[in-house]
Amino acid sequence: MAGLLENGLYKDVFHSDNLRAVQVPDSSGNLFATPWWYRGEFVLPAGAKNLHTLLRSNGIIASADIWLNGHRITESAGAYPVHELDVTQWVHAGANTLALEVHPADPRTALTTSWVDWNPTPPDNNMGPWRGVDIVRAGPVELRYPQVIASLSLPGLSHADLTVQVEAKNLDTVAHDATIAGTAAGVPLQQTIHLDPGQAQVVAFSPRSTPGLALDHPKIWWPAGMGGHPLYRLDLSATVDGAISDKAGTTFGIRSVSSSLTRQGYRQFYVNGKPVLIRGAGWAPDMFLRDDPARMEAEFSYVRNLGLNTIRSEGKLEDQRFYDLADRDGIMILAGWECCDKWESAARTGGAPWNADDEKVAGDSMASEARLLRNHPSVIGFLIGSDNAPPPAVAKMYVDTLHAADWRLPIVAAASDQATAETGPSGMKMAGPYAWIPPAYWYADKLGGAFGFDSEVSAGADIPRLEDLRRMLSPQEQEALWKYPELRQYHASAAWSPFAVLAPFDHALARRYGAPSSLADYVAKAQLDNYDNVRAQFEAFSAHMDAANPATGVIYWMLNNAWPSLHWHLYDYYLNPAGAYFGAKKANEPLHIQYAYDSNAVVLVNHTLDDAHGLQADIRVRDLDGSVRYEKHLQGIALAGNHTRRLATLPAIAGLSRTYFVELALSTSAGKPLSRNVYWLSTQADQLDWDRSNWYLTPLNRYADLTALQSLPAATSEVRASTRREGGEDVTTVTLSVPVASRTVALFQHISISDGAHGALALPVLWNDNDVTLWPGESMVLTARYAAQGIAAPVVEVDGWNVPARSVPAAMQETRH
C-alpha cells in the first residue's frame, strides 16, 4: 500500500471513508490475497578479493521467498526476525537482481502486525519488507551484535564497570586468526582470537582483562527531566592478515534500571536508584508503515515539549532510528508484543494454539528485538504480553531467549494484571477507561484511578481542531459529528468497536457545557473538555506519587495516531497541537502547581531531582464574573526533588456562582513565573455511578454544570507579536494582554501561526504554553519555535472561547551581528 500510495494509484485515502474503496477485488479475488513481487538491483565492483556478500532481511510481513539472480535462496518469515545469509556464491561483479515474492499477511494466522481498534485495517495487512533488506560486504571474519553492559555503583553513581561483547564469525572454509580492536568510551581494546572454518565466537572485554573499562566518575544517562542524556561510543574492527575484515559499533549509555513491586503489588521502576513516576503515552507508527525520518524527529520534539518521560510500544516495534532519538532525548521506552491477534491467540480462551513454525518465528523475533534494544539506555523493560500474558511454554521461551541475549532489564508478564512463573506478577493494571469520564474520576481509589501502574488509559475522544476536521471528514460526517452522537464515525474506531460511536463524549459535552449549536461550537467545547480531562489524568497520578497507595506509572492511550482520528491522541495526525496536547503539557511541567478534584487541595509537584526553595504561590477563587472570592499568598515554600506537597485546601465559599474558576500561580522568590494553572469548575460536581462500570467507561448519575460559560460576554484581548530567526528556526514571541477595562475573563485563548492570514499553519510547532486564560489586567508572553518558513511576516492567529478571532502580523526582526 505504501508503494501504491507513493505512485499515486489511490488518492486522499485519509479523507472521509475513501479508504474503503481501496479494497477492490481483481479477477483472482482481493487485490492483496495473492503474492506481490518486490525487485531491486545492486552493483558489486569488480576485482574485490576475499569479500563475502551477506543478505540481511530485517522483517517481512508476513513472509517471503527470496530470489537472487534467479536462484531461490531462502524463505524469511515474521515481522521482526532479522535473518542473515552468506550469498557470495549467487552474486557476481556488476548488476545483481534481488527479488522477494511476498506472501499475503493475516494477523489472525501469522505473527505480523495488527491495528485492532486503533484505525481501519490496512487493505494489504501491511504485507511487505517493512524494515528493508540490506546487502552487506565483509572480509573473512564478520563482526555482529556488539554490546556494552554497564554495571553502575549505587547509590553514589561514582563508578561503572563496562563489559564489551561482540560476536566474531569466520565466513571462510579455512581457519583464520583475527585481531579484534577498537575503543569503548575512549578505552582501547584489543584481543586476538583463532576461528575455525565457520566458527562463531563471542569476544569479551571486561575490567579484569582491560582495566580501563573500570570507569571512575562516568557520565550518567538520566530520563528526561531528571538530568542529562550523555552517550558513549563503542567502535570495533576485525583485522585478518593485516587487512580490515569488518567493523561494528554502537552507542550506549551508562545507567541502572530496575523494578520492584510496591506493598500493594504494583510495579515501580527505578533509574539510577531513584524511583521514577512513568508519565508516558502509547506509540503508533504510520498506518502503512511508511518511513519518514523528519516526521519521527518532529514527534519526538513533541514528546519532549509535552514533558513526558516514556513511550510505550504495543507491538509495531520501530527501527534503530526510533531508539536513537529516545536515547538522545531521555525518553524511556517500554517495548512489548501486541494484543488481540496471533501474538496472543495461544493465551486467549478459544484462541488458536501455535504450531512449531509459530514458535520459531516468535523465538527469532524475541532474539532479534533483544539484540536491537539492549544497548539503548532509553529502553527500560519488555512486556512479553499485552492484554494477556503468554502461556507457560511461550513465556519460558521468551524469558530464556532474553537471558541468552544478556538482557539485564525488567521482563514484564503483561500490560494487564497477570503473571507468569518466570516473571512473577506484572504489577500493572489495565482497568480502563478508554471512553469519556469526568476529570474527578482520576482521583478515585477504584479501577483506573491514580494509583499503581496503569498501562493504557484515557477518557477516549480527542477532537482535532476545526481546520483538521475539515481535512479529514466529509461535510456529512462533519454535520453528524455535532448533531447525531449515535452515528458511527469511520474516523473514530473500527466499525465493530464501541468506540466507533462518540455518544458518551458527546452526551457529556452537551450536559456539562451545553448542546452544541454548530460544528465550531462543538469543537470549542471539545477543546475545553480535552484540555481539562487530559490535564487531570496526568495531575492525579503526579499528586499521588507520594500517597500511601502510590501512583507509579500512567500511559496515556495514546500519544499519536496512525491516521487522522477522533480518538486517543495527544496531538493529531497533522501534528496540530490542540486542547489535549496543552492539557498534558501543563500537567507535566517540571515544577507544577495544581488543584486536586478529590480534596479541594492545592498541590505542588516537583518532577525534577533538584530540591526547590524560596518559592511563592498565589491562589485565587473567582466567580463567573471574575470577582475574587478567596485569595491566599504563600511564600518561603520548599519542596524536595521527586516529591509532592499539599500547600493549602480551598475552603467552602458561600454564594459562589454555579460555574467558577480557580487560578493558581507559582513563582520564584524574585517573582519569576514557574507555573500558572486555571480551572473552570462547578458547585454541582460530577457524580460517577461506579456500580455500572464496564471495561471501558464508568457512567454518571449527574454531570457538572458548566453551561454558564456560554453566557460569558465577549472579552477584549490585545496581541503583540514579532519573529526572529535562530539558525534554522523561526521563533515567534506573542504577548497577550487583557485590558483592565475588559468586561470579563478571556477564556482559553489559542494561538496559531500561519503563512499569511488563514494560510497554511506552521507545523510542527513547539509552544512554551497555549490555550491560556487571562483576567482583566493580566498579560502573558508566549513563544513558539518552528522550522524557518522563508516568509517576511508570519501571521499570529488568536481565538478563544469568548475572544473574537483576529490575525496579527508577527514581523521578522532584523538580524544584528
Long-range contacts (C-beta under 8 A, 24 or more apart in sequence): 1-122, 1-123, 1-124, 1-126, 1-288, 2-128, 2-288, 2-289, 2-290, 3-128, 5-288, 5-290, 14-472, 14-563, 14-564, 14-573, 15-471, 15-472, 15-473, 15-474, 16-472, 16-473, 16-474, 16-477, 16-490, 17-474, 17-490, 19-120, 19-123, 20-490, 22-123, 23-123, 31-123, 31-124, 32-104, 32-123, 32-124, 32-125, 32-127, 33-104, 34-104, 35-101, 35-102, 35-103, 35-104, 36-101, 36-102, 36-127, 36-128, 37-99, 37-100, 37-101, 37-102, 38-64, 38-99, 38-100, 38-102, 38-128, 38-129, 39-97, 39-98, 39-99, 39-100, 40-97, 40-98, 40-99, 40-133, 41-95, 41-96, 41-97, 41-98, 42-95, 42-96, 42-98, 42-135, 43-94, 43-95, 43-96, 44-91, 44-92, 44-93, 44-94, 44-96, 44-137, 45-93, 46-93, 46-94, 47-93, 48-93, 48-137, 50-139, 50-140, 51-88, 51-137, 51-138, 51-139, 52-86, 52-88, 52-137, 52-138, 52-139, 52-140, 52-142, 52-171, 52-172, 53-86, 53-87, 53-88, 53-91, 53-135, 53-136, 53-137, 54-84, 54-85, 54-86, 54-87, 54-135, 54-136, 54-137, 54-138, 54-142, 55-84, 55-85, 55-87, 55-98, 55-133, 55-134, 55-135, 55-136, 56-82, 56-83, 56-84, 56-133, 56-134, 56-135, 56-136, 57-82, 57-83, 57-129, 57-133, 58-82, 58-129, 58-131, 58-132, 58-133, 58-134, 58-319, 59-129, 59-130, 59-131, 59-368, 60-100, 60-102, 60-128, 60-129, 60-130, 61-102, 61-105, 61-112, 61-113, 61-125, 61-126, 61-127, 61-128, 61-130, 62-102, 62-103, 62-104, 62-105, 62-106, 62-110, 62-112, 62-125, 62-127, 63-102, 63-103, 63-110, 64-100, 64-101, 64-102, 64-103, 64-129, 65-100, 65-101, 65-103, 66-98, 66-99, 66-100, 67-98, 67-99, 67-100, 67-101, 68-96, 68-97, 68-98, 68-99, 69-96, 69-97, 70-97, 77-110, 77-357, 77-361, 78-110, 78-111, 78-112, 78-361, 78-364, 78-365, 79-111, 79-112, 79-113, 79-130, 79-365, 80-111, 80-317, 80-364, 80-365, 80-368, 80-369, 81-361, 81-364, 81-365, 81-367, 81-368, 82-368, 82-371, 82-372, 83-364, 84-136, 84-144, 86-171, 88-171, 98-133, 98-135, 100-129, 100-133, 102-127, 102-128, 102-129, 103-127, 107-341, 107-342, 108-341, 108-342, 108-345, 108-352, 109-342, 109-352, 110-342, 110-361, 111-342, 111-343, 111-358, 111-361, 111-362, 111-365, 112-341, 112-342, 113-289, 113-315, 113-316, 113-338, 114-315, 114-338, 114-340, 114-341, 115-287, 115-494, 115-562, 116-338, 116-339, 116-340, 116-341, 116-494, 117-493, 117-494, 117-496, 117-497, 117-499, 118-284, 118-493, 118-558, 118-561, 118-562, 118-565, 118-568, 119-287, 119-493, 119-494, 119-561, 119-562, 119-563, 119-565, 120-287, 120-490, 120-494, 120-563, 121-494, 122-287, 122-288, 126-288, 126-289, 128-289, 130-289, 131-319, 138-171, 138-245, 138-246, 139-238, 139-240, 139-243, 139-244, 139-245, 139-246, 140-170, 140-171, 140-172, 140-176, 140-240, 140-245, 141-168, 141-169, 141-170, 141-171, 141-176, 141-178, 141-195, 141-238, 141-240, 141-245, 141-246, 142-168, 142-169, 142-171, 142-238, 142-245, 142-246, 143-167, 143-168, 143-169, 143-180, 143-236, 143-237, 143-238, 143-246, 143-247, 143-248, 144-168, 144-169, 144-248, 145-248, 145-371, 146-234, 146-236, 146-248, 146-249, 146-250, 146-375, 147-250, 147-371, 147-374, 147-375, 147-406, 148-184, 148-232, 148-234, 148-250, 148-252, 148-375, 149-406, 149-408, 150-218, 150-252, 150-253, 150-254, 150-255, 152-218, 152-220, 152-254, 152-255, 152-256, 152-272, 154-256, 154-272, 154-273, 155-273, 157-218, 157-220, 157-272, 157-273, 158-216, 158-217, 159-214, 159-215, 159-216, 159-217, 159-218, 160-214, 160-215, 160-218, 160-254, 161-206, 161-207, 161-213, 161-214, 161-215, 162-187, 162-206, 162-207, 162-213, 162-214, 162-215, 162-254, 163-204, 163-205, 163-206, 163-207, 163-213, 164-189, 164-204, 164-205, 164-206, 164-213, 164-234, 164-236, 165-202, 165-203, 165-204, 165-205, 165-406, 166-202, 166-203, 166-236, 166-248, 167-200, 167-201, 167-202, 167-203, 168-193, 168-195, 168-200, 168-201, 168-202, 168-203, 168-238, 169-195, 169-198, 169-199, 169-200, 169-201, 170-195, 170-196, 170-197, 170-198, 170-199, 170-200, 171-198, 172-197, 173-197, 173-198, 176-240, 176-241, 177-240, 178-238, 178-239, 178-240, 178-245, 179-238, 179-239, 179-240, 180-236, 180-237, 180-238, 181-236, 181-237, 181-239, 182-234, 182-235, 182-236, 182-237, 182-249, 183-233, 183-234, 183-235, 184-213, 184-232, 184-233, 184-234, 185-213, 185-215, 185-218, 185-232, 185-233, 185-234, 186-232, 187-212, 187-213, 187-215, 188-212, 189-236, 215-254, 218-254, 219-254, 220-254, 220-255, 220-272, 221-253, 221-254, 221-255, 221-327, 221-330, 221-377, 222-255, 222-271, 222-272, 222-330, 222-609, 223-271, 223-276, 223-309, 223-310, 223-330, 223-331, 223-332, 224-304, 224-307, 224-308, 224-309, 224-329, 224-330, 224-331, 225-307, 225-309, 225-330, 225-590, 225-607, 225-608, 226-271, 226-274, 226-276, 226-309, 226-330, 226-607, 226-608, 226-609, 226-642, 227-330, 227-609, 228-330, 229-253, 229-327, 229-328, 229-329, 229-330, 229-377, 231-327, 231-328, 231-377, 250-375, 251-324, 251-327, 251-375, 252-375, 252-376, 252-377, 253-327, 253-376, 253-377, 253-378, 254-377, 255-377, 257-380, 257-381, 257-408, 257-409, 257-410, 258-410, 259-381, 259-410, 259-427, 261-424, 261-425, 261-427, 262-427, 262-452, 262-549, 262-550, 262-552, 264-451, 264-452, 264-549, 265-425, 265-427, 265-452, 266-427, 266-428, 266-429, 266-451, 266-452, 266-453, 266-550, 266-552, 267-410, 267-412, 267-426, 267-427, 267-428, 267-453, 267-552, 267-553, 268-427, 268-453, 268-550, 268-552, 269-332, 269-380, 269-381, 269-410, 269-552, 269-553, 271-332, 271-380, 274-609, 274-642, 275-552, 275-642, 276-309, 276-332, 277-541, 277-542, 277-545, 277-551, 277-552, 277-553, 277-607, 278-309, 278-310, 278-332, 278-334, 278-453, 278-552, 278-553, 278-554, 278-555, 279-307, 279-308, 279-309, 279-310, 279-538, 279-541, 279-542, 279-553, 279-554, 279-588, 279-607, 280-308, 280-309, 280-310, 280-311, 280-312, 280-332, 280-334, 280-553, 280-554, 280-555, 280-556, 280-559, 281-308, 281-310, 281-311, 281-312, 281-555, 281-556, 281-557, 281-558, 281-559, 281-560, 281-570, 282-311, 282-312, 282-313, 282-314, 282-456, 282-555, 282-556, 282-557, 282-558, 282-559, 282-568, 283-311, 283-312, 283-313, 283-314, 283-316, 283-318, 283-558, 283-559, 283-560, 284-316, 284-558, 284-559, 284-560, 284-561, 284-562, 285-316, 285-318, 285-562, 286-562, 287-562, 287-563, 289-316, 291-319, 293-321, 295-575, 296-321, 296-322, 296-325, 297-325, 298-575, 298-764, 299-559, 299-560, 299-575, 300-325, 300-326, 300-329, 300-331, 301-764, 301-766, 302-570, 302-571, 302-575, 302-577, 302-581, 302-764, 302-766, 303-329, 303-331, 303-559, 304-329, 304-331, 305-585, 305-766, 305-767, 306-570, 306-581, 306-584, 306-585, 306-588, 307-584, 307-585, 307-587, 307-588, 307-589, 307-590, 307-607, 308-559, 308-584, 308-588, 310-334, 310-380, 310-553, 310-555, 311-559, 312-336, 312-415, 312-455, 312-456, 312-555, 314-338, 314-339, 314-383, 314-386, 314-415, 314-456, 315-339, 315-343, 315-386, 317-369, 320-372, 323-372, 323-373, 323-376, 323-378, 323-379, 324-376, 326-376, 326-378, 326-379, 327-376, 327-377, 327-378, 330-378, 331-378, 332-378, 332-379, 332-380, 333-373, 333-376, 333-378, 333-379, 333-380, 334-380, 334-381, 334-383, 334-555, 335-369, 335-373, 335-379, 335-381, 335-382, 335-383, 336-382, 336-383, 336-384, 336-385, 336-386, 336-412, 336-415, 337-383, 337-384, 337-385, 337-386, 338-386, 339-385, 339-386, 339-387, 339-388, 339-415, 340-386, 340-387, 343-386, 344-385, 344-386, 344-387, 344-388, 344-390, 346-390, 346-391, 346-394, 347-385, 347-388, 347-389, 347-390, 347-391, 347-394, 348-388, 354-394, 359-394, 359-397, 362-394, 362-397, 362-398, 363-397, 363-401, 366-397, 366-398, 366-401, 366-402, 367-401, 367-404, 367-405, 370-401, 370-402, 370-405, 370-407, 371-405, 374-405, 374-406, 374-407, 374-408, 374-409, 379-409, 380-409, 380-410, 381-409, 381-410, 381-411, 381-412, 382-407, 382-409, 382-410, 382-411, 382-412, 383-412, 383-413, 383-414, 383-415, 383-426, 383-455, 384-411, 384-412, 384-413, 384-414, 384-420, 384-423, 385-413, 385-414, 385-415, 385-416, 385-418, 385-420, 385-426, 386-414, 386-415, 386-416, 387-414, 387-415, 387-416, 387-430, 388-414, 388-416, 388-418, 389-413, 389-414, 389-416, 389-418, 389-419, 389-420, 389-426, 390-420, 392-420, 392-421, 395-420, 395-421, 395-422, 395-423, 396-421, 396-422, 399-423, 415-455, 415-456, 416-455, 427-452, 427-453, 428-452, 428-453, 428-454, 428-455, 428-553, 429-453, 429-454, 429-455, 430-454, 430-455, 430-456, 430-457, 431-457, 431-695, 432-457, 432-693, 432-694, 432-695, 432-696, 432-697, 432-698, 433-457, 433-458, 433-459, 433-460, 433-696, 433-697, 433-698, 434-458, 434-460, 434-499, 434-557, 434-568, 434-695, 434-696, 434-697, 435-459, 435-460, 435-461, 435-498, 435-499, 435-504, 435-505, 435-696, 435-697, 436-460, 436-461, 436-504, 436-505, 436-508, 436-533, 436-697, 437-533, 437-688, 437-697, 437-698, 438-508, 438-512, 438-533, 438-686, 438-688, 438-700, 438-703, 438-704, 439-532, 439-533, 439-535, 439-536, 439-537, 439-597, 439-686, 440-536, 440-597, 440-598, 440-685, 440-686, 440-688, 441-686, 441-688, 441-698, 442-536, 442-537, 442-539, 442-540, 442-541, 442-597, 443-536, 443-540, 443-543, 443-596, 443-597, 443-598, 443-599, 444-598, 444-688, 444-690, 445-549, 446-690, 446-693, 447-690, 447-693, 447-698, 449-540, 450-537, 450-540, 450-541, 450-543, 450-544, 450-551, 450-554, 451-544, 451-547, 451-549, 451-550, 451-551, 452-549, 452-550, 452-551, 452-552, 452-553, 453-552, 453-553, 453-554, 454-541, 454-553, 454-554, 454-555, 455-553, 455-555, 456-555, 456-557, 456-558, 457-537, 457-554, 457-555, 457-556, 457-557, 458-534, 458-537, 458-556, 458-557, 458-558, 458-568, 459-505, 459-533, 459-534, 459-537, 460-499, 460-504, 460-505, 460-567, 460-568, 460-696, 460-697, 461-492, 461-502, 461-505, 461-526, 461-530, 461-566, 461-567, 462-530, 462-534, 462-566, 462-567, 462-568, 462-569, 462-570, 462-572, 462-578, 462-579, 462-580, 463-522, 463-523, 463-526, 463-527, 463-530, 463-566, 463-578, 463-579, 464-564, 464-566, 464-572, 464-574, 464-576, 464-578, 465-523, 465-527, 465-572, 465-576, 465-578, 465-750, 466-519, 466-520, 466-523, 467-576, 467-761, 468-564, 468-572, 468-573, 468-574, 468-576, 469-519, 469-523, 471-564, 471-574, 472-564, 472-573, 478-519, 479-519, 481-519, 481-522, 481-566, 482-506, 482-516, 482-518, 482-519, 482-521, 482-522, 489-566, 491-563, 491-564, 491-565, 491-566, 492-565, 492-566, 492-567, 493-567, 498-696, 499-567, 499-696, 502-566, 504-697, 504-699, 505-529, 508-700, 508-703, 511-703, 512-682, 512-686, 512-703, 512-704, 512-705, 512-706, 512-707, 513-706, 513-707, 513-709, 513-710, 514-707, 514-710, 524-801, 526-579, 527-578, 527-579, 527-748, 527-750, 527-771, 528-579, 528-680, 528-709, 528-748, 528-801, 529-579, 530-578, 530-579, 530-580, 530-583, 531-579, 531-580, 531-582, 531-583, 531-586, 531-748, 531-771, 532-583, 532-679, 532-680, 533-580, 533-583, 534-570, 534-579, 534-580, 534-583, 534-584, 534-587, 535-583, 535-584, 535-586, 535-587, 536-583, 536-587, 536-597, 537-587, 538-583, 538-584, 538-587, 538-588, 539-587, 539-592, 539-594, 539-595, 539-596, 539-605, 540-596, 540-597, 542-587, 542-588, 542-592, 542-594, 542-605, 542-607, 542-644, 543-594, 543-596, 543-603, 543-605, 543-644, 545-605, 545-643, 545-644, 546-643, 546-644, 556-584, 574-763, 575-763, 575-764, 576-761, 576-763, 577-765, 577-767, 577-770, 579-771, 582-767, 582-769, 582-770, 582-771, 583-771, 585-767, 585-769, 586-677, 586-769, 589-674, 589-675, 591-615, 591-639, 591-666, 591-674, 591-675, 592-666, 592-675, 592-677, 593-617, 593-647, 593-664, 593-665, 593-666, 593-675, 593-676, 593-677, 594-664, 594-677, 595-650, 595-662, 595-664, 595-677, 595-679, 599-649, 600-649, 600-650, 601-646, 601-647, 601-648, 601-649, 601-650, 602-646, 602-647, 602-648, 602-649, 602-650, 602-664, 603-644, 603-645, 603-646, 603-647, 604-637, 604-639, 604-644, 604-645, 604-646, 604-647, 604-666, 605-644, 606-639, 606-640, 606-641, 606-642, 606-643, 606-644, 607-642, 608-641, 608-642, 609-641, 609-642, 610-641, 611-638, 611-639, 611-640, 611-641, 612-637, 612-638, 612-639, 612-641, 613-638, 614-638, 614-668, 614-669, 615-639, 615-666, 615-667, 615-668, 615-669, 615-674, 616-666, 616-667, 616-668, 616-669, 616-671, 617-647, 617-664, 617-665, 617-666, 617-667, 618-663, 618-664, 618-665, 618-667, 619-647, 619-648, 619-650, 619-662, 619-663, 619-664, 620-662, 620-663, 620-664, 621-650, 621-653, 621-656, 621-660, 621-661, 621-662, 621-663, 622-660, 622-661, 622-662, 622-663, 622-745, 622-775, 623-656, 623-657, 623-660, 623-661, 624-657, 624-658, 624-659, 624-660, 624-661, 624-708, 624-709, 624-711, 624-712, 625-657, 625-744, 626-744, 626-745, 626-775, 626-776, 629-653, 629-656, 629-660, 635-669, 656-683, 657-683, 657-708, 658-682, 658-683, 658-684, 658-705, 658-708, 659-705, 659-706, 659-707, 659-708, 659-709, 661-745, 661-773, 663-773, 663-775, 676-769, 676-772, 676-780, 678-772, 678-773, 680-706, 680-709, 680-747, 682-706, 709-747, 709-801, 712-744, 712-745, 712-747, 712-801, 712-802, 713-743, 713-744, 713-802, 714-743, 714-744, 714-802, 714-803, 714-804, 715-742, 715-743, 715-744, 715-745, 715-746, 715-747, 715-800, 715-802, 715-803, 716-741, 716-742, 716-743, 716-746, 717-742, 717-746, 717-749, 717-774, 717-798, 717-800, 717-803, 717-806, 719-796, 719-798, 719-806, 719-808, 720-808, 721-796, 721-808, 721-809, 721-810, 721-811, 722-810, 722-811, 722-812, 722-813, 723-793, 723-794, 723-810, 723-811, 723-812, 723-813, 724-812, 724-813, 724-815, 725-788, 725-812, 725-815, 726-785, 728-787, 728-788, 729-785, 729-786, 729-787, 729-788, 730-762, 730-785, 730-786, 730-787, 730-788, 730-789, 730-794, 730-812, 731-783, 731-784, 731-785, 732-783, 732-784, 732-786, 732-794, 732-796, 732-810, 733-781, 733-782, 733-783, 733-810, 734-781, 734-782, 734-783, 734-784, 734-796, 734-798, 734-810, 735-779, 735-780, 735-781, 735-782, 736-772, 736-774, 736-779, 736-780, 736-781, 736-782, 736-798, 737-774, 737-778, 737-779, 737-780, 738-774, 738-775, 738-776, 738-777, 738-778, 738-779, 739-776, 739-777, 740-776, 740-777, 741-776, 742-776, 744-776, 744-802, 745-773, 745-774, 745-775, 745-776, 745-802, 746-773, 746-774, 746-775, 746-800, 746-802, 746-803, 747-773, 747-800, 747-801, 747-802, 747-803, 748-772, 748-773, 748-800, 748-801, 749-773, 749-774, 749-798, 749-799, 749-800, 749-803, 750-798, 750-799, 750-800, 751-782, 751-784, 751-796, 751-797, 751-798, 752-796, 752-797, 753-784, 753-786, 753-794, 753-795, 753-796, 753-797, 753-810, 754-794, 754-795, 754-797, 755-789, 755-791, 755-794, 755-795, 756-791, 756-795, 757-795, 757-797, 757-807, 758-797, 758-807, 759-795, 762-786, 762-787, 762-789, 762-794
